[in-house]
């Protein structure tokens, strides 16, 4: 399969609302990947967004029952709160996230399919991962390793992090290796090269 036959499509843009430093509402970006005849969803959003996410899939003419794989970048509820919509999917999460029984537990990094890799990018949580996809451009679907474009613009790692040093290192590694970032709580954006 060539890079041109792999597709990355945003389903729902993530958001984060704050009052001062307090997060009052958030839901993750939900992203669809089509590769090697498989349908993959990266992060499934907050339970409060359930009906909107279902509407978005219907608008894209994708039935949640046809999703083969779900990858959770980490297991905060705003990223995995709608996993149950994809009842036939195999769910992948890093073992350090303590995924529920029945999930595929990732240790480190792995090739999911040709041109689709899951890479351990810790810092926000111990088990945070990024999904890299070689399509018409190289994508990094990174959850809260890079929560917003503002984090990229200011070179500041996520505010919530178990290890700020690791979070900065992961953020730098993602940015260095992709053309497009799909952040956890913002619209996809292009990486500017010097």
Steps between C-alpha positions, in 0.01 A plus 500: 500500500637839406486815709251648253248226576509570875259770613479705819170679557400711799162388636459749785725785609598483864454793735596612847325766708666661800413743776840631595717190546201271566375277217120512502430295186702308242465241229774351286540520127358190333690391189430235235776312316438274201793270425555144375125445475456584869309784664676645805379763746750686717338623823124491541419820689307580815174323590329842493580523126351157417206618286713753313764236426235258374361777278849571362557134411161485328584815301823330388300186409706291740313254721665462843440123463743503205788636709766230539741666743486772766824649630483705819789744531444470875212405724367831632120493462496782244708278267337159555149589620327372186702181442178300540362648175744276315378166629684283246832686518817376664610772745871582537653694790841506666539259790605785732146639462361180662255428217195288579501124447446417135712792374821453304771626734786674323849485651714773351435557129364283218406489133121466490476469120738593217543877523320523837708495818413540866788667685538547875513878567485529881476813710135599513442152643748216541335305218416774250543393136495669161373339180720583201351454153685526170226623264524784245690668786635361827247541782548484876173440685633576843225547757625717782868465418416822310155607623462820294671703229580756770723237668684457168526876435635572849707178525334431835411140588156414637407675823391168649799263489638221717849598380556841336849405374368189326202698369737755338715223352195321356361823357832580330525147355148518355556843343832392350348205318164615358347740250156516665420487873156390614499638855286369782278807536530711186485492120775327301785729399807493280849502648709791376854409397781756519 
